[in-house]
Each structure stands twice: as C-alpha cells, then as structure tokens.
Amino acid sequence: MTKAEMEAKMKAGKGFIAALDQSGGSTPKALKGYGVEEGAWSTDEEMFGLIHDMRSRIIISPAFSGDKVIGAILFERTMDGQVGGQPTPQALQARGVVPFIKIDKGLEDEANGVQLMKPNPGLDTLLHRARDLGVYGTKERSVINLANRAGIAAVVKQQFEVGQQVLAAGLMPIIEPEVNIKSAERAEADQILLEELVKALDAMTGDDKVMLKLSIPAKAGLFDPLVDHPRVLRVVALSGGFARPEACAELAKNRGMIASFSRALLEDLRHQMSDDEFNASLGGAIDEIYTASTVKN
C-alpha cells in the first residue's frame, strides 16, 4: 500500500486497529494469558521469540485481514522481525492492514495525578527506520489517574510535542493519553482531557492531522467534538481493562470511535489450540469488535 492508500484506509476504512504491542514488563503477562507460563523461557530473547510466534500466528490467520482489521500496532522487535518470510510491516500490508509502531519507552512515576512518558533520545533514529520499513504511524502512551488539570495539561503538551516529532519524520502519530477507567475521578478526568485536547488541536499549524487513542469515556458521546475536529484523522478506543463484551458494549455507544484493543482482542486465544480452534476464536473476537466499531447504538 502507498502512504496515500494507508491514509485513506485510516480515515474512512470500516474496521478497527489491533494492538499487538505488548513489550518489556507486559510480555510475561501477555504470554500467561496465552497459556505460556514463565518457566517456558530462560532468557529475554526466548521470551520475545514466544511472543513473536503468537503475533505471527495472529497475522497469518485467515481471520486477520484488512476487511475488518484496518491497522495493527507493533512492538519494535516485532517490526524488526519477519512473518511468513517477509518483514512484519510488509506482511501486514500484504493482508491489507496498515502497520503502526509503539514508540514510547514506558512511564515516569506518577506526579500531579498522571504518568508522563519517559525520555526517548533515540526516537528520531527509530522513526526513520520504521518509515523505511513501510510503517505508517506510531503510538505513544501516557496515563491519567486523577482529574488534575495541571497534570493532564502536561500529558497533552508532551504528547503533542512527540507527535510533532513523528509528523516531521513523515509518520502519523496516534496520541494516547489513557484515562485509568478504575479512577474514582474518571468522568472529571475525561472532561478535562477533552478540553486540553481541543486546545492543543486548535493550536496546530499547517495541514497536519493526528490520530487519538482514548479510553472509552464514562459519558457516552463526550468525545464527539474530537471525532469531528478537522485536525483529527481518526479516534480509536483502548479497552483499558474491560473484558471484551463490556468493552464492545461501551464502544458501541460512541459515534465515530473505533476499537484499538489488545487484551480484549486476545483474551480467548491459547497456544495449545489447534489452528482451526485458534482461527475460529480469533475470528469470533474480530467479528465482535468489528461490529462494535461500525454499528453504533
């Protein structure tokens, strides 16, 4: 796919984005959910090899295609690996799926009710390598735990600064300021985040657009102004700890938001499954998430 074709698919394609970007400390948890216990590997290389095998199995599944999965977010090691004898981004494009890469290096300790992204001095090198491999965009995550305006404003400021760096490298940033859905101040944090995002979007210059990856809001429809904003190519939703049925039910209440689920997509898959069982389970999850992304209440 050309860059223009990938942009068109992100702007108007029917479907959702698969988040296949578990990394570092989240990898053992992802493998355990897949039925692989920690004793199954001795080194980090073996661990990452096992998670790559899981992702490869997903990507080559007949259920995983651009008809319903319009994009996929990769971990850096997955981007650098191969699937079916092709570099992973090219294997995704061959399935009609637009490749993205997770670029943040984890989170700082909480301050002012939020966790900013850690410094990322090698980002420019990574961005240019990703672009050369055919990656379309990036994803960068911060976390909001409390309805603290100063903290949320700092998150949005940092996210848009990184987003500008991504745009300068010729890639599309997915800006992800995640609101913790377990926060007692979730609804208030959603509202402050909306206000800060609108300010940042309104301040953008030139013709650039960004994508947004947000927690499903406590109040359905709250993020409609972001869906409609001329600087936003697409708004996608993370599952944020909801199990798939609840995540899909909540997503379906929000016009214009499509899924970018990780755990809610993968939760029923097990490495012990036969290929037929695996493909049927993955296909069922894809169908459910696709419906929530395209058919709104």
LORODREN-879501 format. One line per 3 residues: number of its first residue (from 1); their letters; for each residue x, y, z of C-alpha. Coordinates in steps of 0.02 Angstrom, whole numbers, plus 32768, in hexadecimal, padded with zeros to 4 digits. Each point is the difference from the previous one (the first is absolute). Layout:
BEGIN
NUM> A> X/Y/Z; ...
END
This chain:
BEGIN
1> MTK> 8000/8000/8000; 8039/80B1/7FDD; 8000/8082/8089
4> AEM> 7F67/8050/7FAF; 7FA5/7F59/7FFF; 802A/7FE3/80B7
7> EAK> 7FC4/80AE/802E; 7F5D/7FE4/7FA3; 7FE6/7F5C/805C
10> MKA> 8020/8052/80A8; 7F8C/8090/7FD9; 7F69/7FA1/7FC2
13> GKG> 8020/7F44/8008; 7F7E/7F95/8057; 804E/7F98/8089
16> FIA> 8077/8014/8092; 80B8/8002/8031; 804D/7F69/8056
19> ALD> 807B/802C/808A; 808B/7F7D/7FF7; 8080/8069/805D
22> QSG> 8017/7FB2/80AC; 80B5/8021/8032; 807E/7FED/808B
25> GST> 7FA9/7FE4/80A6; 7F56/7FDF/7FB0; 8040/7F6F/7F96
28> PKA> 7FFD/7F79/8089; 7F4D/8030/802A; 7FCF/7FF7/7F48
31> LKG> 8052/7F56/7FEF; 7FAC/7FC0/809E; 7F58/8035/7FB8
34> YGV> 802F/7F9D/7F65; 8020/7F66/806B; 80BE/800B/8007
37> EEG> 8044/8002/80B2; 80A1/8059/8031; 8062/7F5D/800F
40> AWS> 7FF1/7FE9/7F44; 8094/8075/7FDF; 80AC/801E/804A
43> TDE> 8033/80A3/7FAE; 7FAF/809F/7FC2; 8028/7FCB/7F4E
46> EMF> 7F9E/7F5F/8018; 7F71/8061/804F; 7FF7/807B/7F6F
49> GLI> 800C/7F6E/7F88; 7F65/7FB3/804E; 7F9C/80A2/7FF6
52> HDM> 8038/8016/7F4B; 7FC1/7F52/7FDA; 7F57/802F/804A
55> RSR> 7FF6/80A0/7F9A; 8036/7FA5/7F62; 7F77/7F80/801A
58> III> 7F82/808D/800F; 803D/805D/7F66; 8001/7F66/7F8D
61> SPA> 7F55/7FC5/803D; 7F7A/8004/7F77; 7F94/8061/807C
64> FSG> 807D/8090/8006; 7FED/806A/7F64; 7FE5/80B2/7FCA
67> DKV> 7F47/7FDF/7FE6; 7FE2/8019/80BB; 80AB/8026/804C
70> IGA> 8036/80A2/7FAD; 809E/8019/8067; 8076/7FAD/807A
73> ILF> 8076/804B/8082; 80A6/7FA5/8012; 8088/7FF8/8084
76> ERT> 80AC/8034/7FBD; 8043/7F4E/8002; 7F67/7FC4/7FA1
79> MDG> 801C/8087/7F7D; 80B3/7FC6/7FEB; 7FCF/7F49/7FF3
82> QVG> 7FB1/7F9C/7F74; 7F59/7FAE/7FE5; 7FEF/7F7C/7F78
85> GQP> 80AB/802D/7FBB; 7FD9/80BB/7FF0; 802A/8094/8070
88> TPQ> 7F6A/8012/8073; 7FC5/80A9/7FBD; 8001/7FBA/7F4F
91> ALQ> 7FA4/7F63/8038; 7F79/806F/804C; 7FF2/806A/7F64
94> ARG> 7FED/7F62/7F98; 7F66/7FD8/806B; 7FBB/80AE/7FE5
97> VVP> 802D/8035/80B2; 8055/80A7/8023; 809A/7FEF/8072
100> FIK> 8023/806F/8096; 8089/7FF5/8084; 8000/8022/80BC
103> IDK> 8089/807F/8020; 7FF6/8031/80B8; 807F/7FB7/807A
106> GLE> 7F8A/7FEF/8092; 7FBF/8074/8086; 804A/8075/8082
109> DEA> 7FC9/7FF3/80B6; 7F5A/8054/8024; 8000/80BB/8020
112> NGV> 7F68/8074/8001; 7F91/7F68/7FE8; 804F/7FCC/7F5A
115> QLM> 8090/7F9D/7FB9; 8061/8053/7F74; 8066/7FA1/7F80
118> KPN> 80B7/7FDF/8027; 8083/805B/7F98; 8021/7FB1/7F57
121> PGL> 80A7/8041/7FBC; 8009/7F82/7F72; 7F54/8028/7FBB
124> DTL> 8035/8052/7F5C; 8068/7F69/7FD1; 7F6F/7F8B/8025
127> LHR> 7F85/806C/7F9E; 806B/8001/7F63; 8020/7F44/800C
130> ARD> 7F45/7FE1/8014; 7FD6/806F/7F6C; 807F/7FA4/7F93
133> LGV> 7FAE/7F5A/802F; 7F56/803D/7FC4; 7FB3/802E/80A8
136> YGT> 7F77/8084/7FF1; 7FF6/8043/80B1; 802B/7FF7/80B8
139> KER> 7FAD/7FED/80A8; 803B/8054/80A0; 7FAB/7FE5/80A9
142> SVI> 7FEF/8068/809F; 7F8C/7FDB/8093; 7F87/8072/805D
145> NLA> 7FCB/7FC3/80AD; 7FB1/809C/804B; 7F9E/8098/7FC4
148> NRA> 8094/8075/801B; 7FFD/8087/7F7A; 80B9/802B/8010
151> GIA> 802F/7F49/7FEE; 7F8B/7FE2/7F6D; 803D/809E/7FA9
154> AVV> 80B3/7FC0/8014; 7FD0/7F59/7FB4; 7FAE/8053/7F69
157> KQQ> 8093/8078/7FE9; 807E/7F72/8000; 7F94/7F95/7F8E
160> FEV> 7FF1/808A/7F7D; 80BA/8026/800A; 8026/7F4A/7FD9
163> GQQ> 7F77/8002/7F7D; 8055/8092/7FA7; 80A3/7F9D/7FFF
166> VLA> 7FA4/7F6D/7FB2; 7FAD/806F/7F7C; 80AA/804C/7FD4
169> AGL> 803F/7F50/7FDA; 7F70/7FE4/7F88; 7F98/7F8E/806F
172> MPI> 7F53/800D/804E; 7FFC/800C/80BF; 7F7B/7FA9/8067
175> IEP> 7FFB/806C/809C; 7FCD/7F95/8095; 7FDB/8058/80A6
178> EVN> 7FAB/7F6E/8057; 7F86/8027/808C; 8002/7F76/8082
181> IKS> 7F50/7FB6/7FF9; 8010/7FCC/80B7; 801D/80B2/803A
184> AER> 7F7F/8047/8078; 8015/80A3/7F9D; 7FEC/7FB1/7F54
187> AEA> 7F70/806C/7FC1; 8052/80A1/803A; 80A6/7FCC/7FB2
190> DQI> 7FA8/7FDA/7F5B; 7FB7/80AF/7FFD; 80A5/8057/8026
193> LLE> 8058/7F95/7F7E; 7F7F/802F/7F7D; 801B/80BA/8023
196> ELV> 80BE/7FF1/7FFB; 7FFF/7F9A/7F60; 7F8E/807C/7FA8
199> KAL> 8077/808D/8032; 8097/7FA2/7FBD; 7FA8/7FD0/7F5F
202> DAM> 7FC6/80B2/7FE3; 80B3/803D/8016; 8047/7F8F/7F78
205> TGD> 8044/8059/7F66; 800C/7FCB/7F4B; 7F9A/7F71/7FBB
208> DKV> 8038/7F74/8075; 7F87/7F88/8052; 8014/7F87/8090
211> MLK> 7FA5/7F66/803E; 7FC4/7FEE/80B3; 7FF8/7F61/8069
214> LSI> 7F93/801D/8099; 7FAE/7F9F/808B; 7F47/7FE8/7FDF
217> PAK> 7FB2/8095/805A; 7F93/7FEA/809A; 7F7E/806E/7FAB
220> AGL> 7FCF/7FBC/7F55; 801D/807B/7F73; 8073/8071/8064
223> FDP> 8088/7FF7/7F7D; 7F90/802C/7F6C; 805A/80A9/7FED
226> LVD> 80A3/7FA1/7FE7; 7FB2/7F8B/7F80; 7FC6/8099/7FA0
229> HPR> 809E/8069/8015; 8054/802C/7F59; 80AC/7FD8/8048
232> VLR> 7FD0/7F4E/802F; 800F/7F75/7F80; 7FAE/7F7C/8070
235> VVA> 7FD5/7FE1/80B6; 8021/7F51/8040; 7FD8/7FB4/80A9
238> LSG> 8065/7F93/8074; 7FAB/7F79/8065; 8058/803B/809F
241> GFA> 7FE2/7F62/8064; 7F4B/7FE1/7FCC; 7FDF/7F4D/7FCB
244> RPE> 7FCC/7FF5/7F49; 7F42/7FFA/8016; 7FFF/809B/806E
247> ACA> 8082/805B/7F97; 7F99/7FE1/7F64; 7F5D/8034/8053
250> ELA> 804E/80A3/803D; 8055/8024/7F5A; 7F5E/7FE9/7F9F
253> KNR> 7FB6/8094/8060; 8082/8078/7FB7; 7FE9/8042/7F50
256> GMI> 809A/8005/7F93; 8073/7FA1/8077; 804A/7F5B/7FC6
259> ASF> 805B/7F80/806A; 80BA/7FEF/8019; 7FF7/7F6D/8078
262> SRA> 808B/7F91/8043; 7FC8/7F93/8091; 7F4A/8006/7FC9
265> LLE> 8036/7FBC/7F56; 8075/7F78/803E; 7FAE/7FC8/80A3
268> DLR> 7FBA/7F5A/7FBE; 8098/7FC8/7F9A; 806F/7F73/8042
271> HQM> 809E/7FB8/7FB6; 7FC0/7F4F/801F; 7F70/8019/7F85
274> SDD> 8000/7FA8/7F5A; 800A/8074/7F6A; 7F46/7FE9/7FE0
277> EFN> 7FD6/8029/80B6; 8076/8095/8000; 7FBC/8047/7F5E
280> ASL> 7F4C/7FE9/8037; 801F/8055/80A8; 805F/8091/7FB0
283> GGA> 7F7B/8012/7F7B; 7F76/800A/8082; 805D/8087/8060
286> IDE> 8022/8062/7F60; 7F49/7FF8/7FCE; 7FC6/803E/80AA
289> IYT> 807B/8091/8005; 7FDD/802D/7F49; 7F46/800B/8025
292> AST> 801C/8071/8097; 8070/806F/7F95; 7F88/8010/7F6D
295> VKN> 7F4F/7FEA/8044; 7FD4/8085/8081; 7F71/8006/807C
END
